[in-house]
Amino acid sequence: MTLTAVTGVSVGHWTDPVGVTGVTVVVPPTPNVTAVEIRGAAPGSRETALLAPGMRIETVQAIVLTGGSAFGLASADGVVAALEDDGLGHETPAGMVPIVPAAVIFDLWLGDSKARPGPESGAAAYRSASTEPVEMGSIGAGTGAAVAGWRGPPHVRKGGIGSASVRVGEATIGALVVVNAVGDVFTLEGVPLTGGEHVPSGPPIGPMEENTTLAVVATDAALDRAELTRLCVQGHDAMAACLRPSHTRYDGDAVFALSCGAVDADRDVIGAAAFEVVGRAIEAGIRAATSLGGLPAVEDGS
């Protein structure tokens, strides 16, 4: 089961396999409450300040995860325009204004550095959104993802998109992760997926210094923004367990959290589940990724 196991959540991808980049759009039901926490030191984002505790607007119409580094933020414009065409957004005296937070990964070095997602790409990803199980691997925002660059170019492996969900009592919680880490990848049980048994003797070299892992956690449990912020923390805890090192000065790691239901659930249990689904999504993304842009995928059973 994937993020779309949470009732009302849909996910769409747009993929450029030649330019090796893409866009993934998460569309939650309305109303919802959304939060974000950014722990990497090199983030690229849009509309994230609006998601802090105490801000007036709590509901978003979509979340955009995209390749293309800062250039890729333009893909959110296409999602905003498509939502406006659909009559969706925050109601104002001048009409509906769609609220679309976005975050980017750095993937410019793997394919064509001029092949950057733009408004048309974002709109296409939004229009393709479905409640079917999330397609994983080298697709959407995970198309140009890579991992394990901190040990040098020979060790770099293909990253990708992963998703997972669990049911805890009456509540469902799911995660979608774009795995694009400078560090090595491990399972929650500590099994290395990309080699990571040793610490490199020198600093990373080459373009693999630029990365960022992005996650969206969603649940049908009724949580306020402060409680969702704790969910973001649990998501980052899972990143730290599975990506070593994580939250470095080369990463812009961010976790979005959404409450889009009214199920009464224990907050601590939901938090523990957030840790698990983010970790499982990271593993799923690495295992589903395929060799692309000259980078090998993780070997099965590694």
C-alpha positions as CSV (number, residue, x, y, z in Angstrom):
1,M,0.0,0.0,0.0
2,T,1.1,3.5,-0.8
3,L,0.3,7.2,0.1
4,T,-2.9,6.9,-1.8
5,A,-4.3,4.5,0.7
6,V,-5.2,7.6,2.7
7,T,-8.7,8.5,1.6
8,G,-8.9,11.3,-0.9
9,V,-5.2,11.6,-1.6
10,S,-4.1,11.4,-5.2
11,V,-0.6,11.5,-6.8
12,G,0.5,12.3,-10.4
13,H,3.8,12.2,-12.2
14,W,5.3,13.8,-15.2
15,T,8.6,12.3,-16.4
16,D,11.3,13.3,-18.8
17,P,13.5,10.2,-19.3
18,V,15.7,12.0,-21.9
19,G,16.4,15.1,-19.8
20,V,16.3,12.8,-16.7
21,T,14.1,15.0,-14.6
22,G,10.4,15.1,-13.6
23,V,7.6,16.4,-11.4
24,T,5.4,14.7,-8.8
25,V,2.2,16.3,-7.5
26,V,0.4,15.3,-4.3
27,V,-3.3,16.4,-4.3
28,P,-5.0,16.1,-0.9
29,P,-8.7,16.4,-0.2
30,T,-10.2,19.6,1.1
31,P,-10.2,20.6,3.8
32,N,-6.8,19.7,5.2
33,V,-4.2,21.0,7.6
34,T,-0.6,21.0,6.3
35,A,2.8,21.6,7.9
36,V,6.5,21.4,6.8
37,E,9.9,21.1,8.4
38,I,13.1,21.7,6.5
39,R,16.4,20.3,8.0
40,G,18.8,20.3,5.1
41,A,21.1,23.2,4.7
42,A,20.5,23.8,1.0
43,P,16.7,23.9,0.4
44,G,14.8,25.1,-2.6
45,S,11.2,25.8,-1.9
46,R,8.0,27.9,-2.4
47,E,5.1,28.8,-0.1
48,T,6.7,26.9,2.8
49,A,6.6,29.9,5.2
50,L,2.8,29.7,5.0
51,L,2.9,26.3,6.6
52,A,4.4,27.4,10.0
53,P,2.3,27.2,13.2
54,G,0.3,30.4,13.7
55,M,-0.2,31.2,10.0
56,R,-3.7,32.0,8.9
57,I,-4.2,29.6,6.0
58,E,-4.0,25.9,6.8
59,T,-5.4,24.1,3.7
60,V,-3.3,23.6,0.6
61,Q,-4.6,22.4,-2.8
62,A,-1.5,20.5,-3.9
63,I,2.1,19.9,-3.0
64,V,4.7,19.9,-5.8
65,L,7.9,17.9,-5.6
66,T,10.2,18.6,-8.6
67,G,13.5,18.1,-10.2
68,G,15.4,21.0,-11.9
69,S,16.7,22.6,-8.8
70,A,15.5,26.2,-8.4
71,F,14.5,26.3,-12.0
72,G,12.0,23.5,-11.3
73,L,9.9,25.7,-9.0
74,A,8.3,27.1,-12.2
75,S,6.4,23.8,-12.4
76,A,4.3,24.9,-9.5
77,D,3.0,27.8,-11.7
78,G,1.3,25.2,-14.0
79,V,-0.3,23.4,-11.0
80,V,-1.6,26.8,-9.7
81,A,-3.1,27.6,-13.1
82,A,-4.7,24.2,-13.5
83,L,-6.2,24.4,-10.0
84,E,-7.6,27.9,-10.9
85,D,-9.2,26.5,-14.0
86,D,-10.8,23.8,-11.8
87,G,-12.2,26.5,-9.5
88,L,-10.0,25.4,-6.5
89,G,-8.1,27.5,-4.1
90,H,-8.3,29.8,-1.1
91,E,-11.3,32.0,-1.5
92,T,-10.6,35.7,-1.7
93,P,-12.6,38.8,-2.8
94,A,-10.8,38.6,-6.1
95,G,-11.5,34.9,-6.7
96,M,-9.8,31.6,-5.8
97,V,-6.1,31.6,-5.1
98,P,-4.6,28.1,-5.2
99,I,-2.1,27.4,-2.4
100,V,0.6,25.1,-3.7
101,P,3.8,24.6,-1.7
102,A,6.7,23.2,-3.6
103,A,10.2,21.8,-3.0
104,V,13.0,20.8,-5.4
105,I,15.8,18.3,-5.7
106,F,19.1,18.9,-7.5
107,D,19.2,16.7,-10.6
108,L,20.8,19.0,-13.1
109,W,24.0,17.0,-13.5
110,L,22.6,13.6,-14.4
111,G,20.8,14.4,-17.7
112,D,20.4,17.5,-19.8
113,S,21.0,20.5,-17.4
114,K,18.7,22.6,-19.6
115,A,15.8,20.1,-19.3
116,R,14.0,21.6,-16.4
117,P,10.4,21.1,-15.4
118,G,8.2,24.1,-16.2
119,P,4.6,25.1,-15.9
120,E,3.4,22.6,-18.6
121,S,5.2,19.8,-16.8
122,G,3.5,20.7,-13.5
123,A,0.1,20.9,-15.0
124,A,0.6,17.5,-16.7
125,A,1.6,15.9,-13.4
126,Y,-1.5,17.4,-11.7
127,R,-3.8,16.3,-14.5
128,S,-2.5,12.7,-14.2
129,A,-3.1,12.5,-10.4
130,S,-4.8,9.3,-9.4
131,T,-5.9,7.5,-6.3
132,E,-4.4,4.3,-7.7
133,P,-1.2,2.9,-5.9
134,V,1.7,5.3,-6.5
135,E,4.1,4.2,-9.2
136,M,7.6,4.1,-7.8
137,G,11.2,4.2,-8.9
138,S,12.7,6.3,-11.6
139,I,9.6,8.4,-12.3
140,G,8.3,11.9,-11.7
141,A,10.5,13.9,-9.3
142,G,12.6,10.7,-8.7
143,T,13.7,10.4,-12.3
144,G,17.0,12.2,-11.8
145,A,17.5,11.2,-8.2
146,A,20.8,9.7,-7.1
147,V,22.3,8.5,-3.8
148,A,25.6,7.7,-2.1
149,G,27.6,10.4,-3.7
150,W,29.5,11.2,-0.5
151,R,31.9,8.3,-1.1
152,G,32.8,9.6,-4.6
153,P,31.6,9.0,-8.2
154,P,32.2,5.3,-8.4
155,H,29.8,4.6,-5.6
156,V,26.8,6.7,-6.8
157,R,23.7,4.7,-7.4
158,K,20.2,5.6,-8.8
159,G,17.7,7.0,-6.4
160,G,13.9,7.3,-7.0
161,I,10.4,7.6,-5.6
162,G,9.1,5.3,-2.9
163,S,5.9,5.1,-1.0
164,A,4.4,3.1,1.8
165,S,1.4,3.2,4.2
166,V,0.2,1.4,7.4
167,R,-3.1,1.2,9.3
168,V,-3.0,2.0,13.0
169,G,-6.3,1.4,14.7
170,E,-8.9,3.3,12.7
171,A,-6.4,5.6,11.1
172,T,-4.3,5.3,8.0
173,I,-0.9,7.0,7.5
174,G,1.2,7.0,4.3
175,A,4.4,8.5,3.0
176,L,5.9,9.4,-0.4
177,V,9.6,10.0,-0.5
178,V,11.9,11.3,-3.3
179,V,15.2,9.6,-2.3
180,N,18.0,11.8,-3.5
181,A,20.5,11.7,-0.7
182,V,24.2,12.6,-0.6
183,G,24.5,9.8,1.9
184,D,24.2,6.0,1.8
185,V,20.8,4.3,2.1
186,F,19.9,1.7,4.8
187,T,16.7,-0.1,5.7
188,L,15.1,0.7,9.1
189,E,16.7,-2.5,10.4
190,G,20.2,-1.1,9.4
191,V,20.8,-3.3,6.3
192,P,23.0,-1.3,3.9
193,L,21.5,-0.9,0.4
194,T,24.2,1.1,-1.2
195,G,27.3,-0.1,0.5
196,G,27.9,2.3,3.5
197,E,29.9,0.1,5.7
198,H,32.7,2.6,6.0
199,V,33.2,6.4,6.3
200,P,35.1,7.9,3.3
201,S,38.6,9.2,4.1
202,G,38.1,12.4,2.2
203,P,35.3,14.8,1.2
204,P,32.9,14.0,-1.6
205,I,34.0,15.2,-5.0
206,G,32.2,16.2,-8.2
207,P,28.5,17.1,-8.8
208,M,27.3,14.5,-6.3
209,E,27.7,17.2,-3.6
210,E,24.2,18.5,-4.5
211,N,21.2,16.5,-3.4
212,T,18.0,16.7,-1.3
213,T,15.4,14.1,-0.1
214,L,11.8,15.2,0.0
215,A,8.9,13.5,1.8
216,V,5.1,13.9,2.1
217,V,3.4,12.2,5.0
218,A,-0.4,12.1,5.0
219,T,-3.0,10.7,7.4
220,D,-6.7,10.7,7.9
221,A,-6.2,11.2,11.7
222,A,-7.4,14.6,12.9
223,L,-4.3,16.6,13.8
224,D,-3.6,20.3,14.2
225,R,-0.6,22.1,12.7
226,A,1.5,21.8,15.9
227,E,0.8,18.0,16.0
228,L,1.7,17.8,12.3
229,T,5.0,19.5,13.0
230,R,5.8,16.6,15.4
231,L,4.9,14.2,12.5
232,C,7.5,16.1,10.4
233,V,10.1,15.5,13.1
234,Q,9.3,11.8,13.1
235,G,9.7,11.8,9.3
236,H,13.1,13.4,9.6
237,D,14.1,10.9,12.3
238,A,13.4,8.2,9.7
239,M,15.6,10.0,7.2
240,A,18.4,10.1,9.7
241,A,18.1,6.4,10.3
242,C,18.0,5.4,6.7
243,L,20.2,8.0,5.0
244,R,23.7,8.3,6.5
245,P,24.7,11.1,6.6
246,S,21.5,13.1,6.2
247,H,20.6,16.8,6.6
248,T,24.0,17.8,5.4
249,R,25.1,21.1,4.0
250,Y,24.6,19.5,0.6
251,D,21.0,18.5,1.2
252,G,17.7,20.5,1.4
253,D,15.8,17.7,3.1
254,A,12.2,18.6,3.8
255,V,9.1,16.7,5.2
256,F,5.6,17.9,4.5
257,A,2.8,16.5,6.7
258,L,-1.0,16.5,6.0
259,S,-4.0,15.8,8.1
260,C,-7.0,15.2,5.8
261,G,-9.5,13.3,7.9
262,A,-11.4,13.3,11.2
263,V,-10.3,10.0,12.6
264,D,-9.5,10.1,16.4
265,A,-6.1,8.5,16.9
266,D,-3.4,8.4,19.5
267,R,-0.8,11.1,18.5
268,D,2.2,9.1,19.7
269,V,1.1,6.0,17.8
270,I,0.6,8.1,14.6
271,G,4.0,9.6,15.2
272,A,5.7,6.2,15.4
273,A,3.8,5.1,12.3
274,A,5.1,8.2,10.5
275,F,8.7,7.1,11.3
276,E,7.9,3.6,9.9
277,V,6.2,4.6,6.6
278,V,8.9,7.2,5.7
279,G,11.6,4.5,6.3
280,R,9.7,1.9,4.3
281,A,9.1,4.4,1.5
282,I,12.9,5.2,1.3
283,E,13.7,1.5,1.0
284,A,10.9,1.0,-1.6
285,G,12.2,3.9,-3.7
286,I,15.7,2.6,-3.8
287,R,14.6,-1.0,-4.6
288,A,12.3,0.3,-7.4
289,A,14.8,2.6,-9.0
290,T,16.2,1.6,-12.4
291,S,19.5,2.4,-14.1
292,L,19.2,5.7,-15.8
293,G,21.4,8.5,-17.1
294,G,24.4,6.3,-16.8
295,L,23.9,5.5,-13.1
296,P,23.5,1.9,-12.0
297,A,20.6,0.9,-9.8
298,V,21.0,-0.8,-6.4
299,E,21.6,-4.5,-7.0
300,D,18.8,-6.7,-5.7
301,G,19.7,-8.3,-2.4
302,S,22.4,-5.7,-1.6
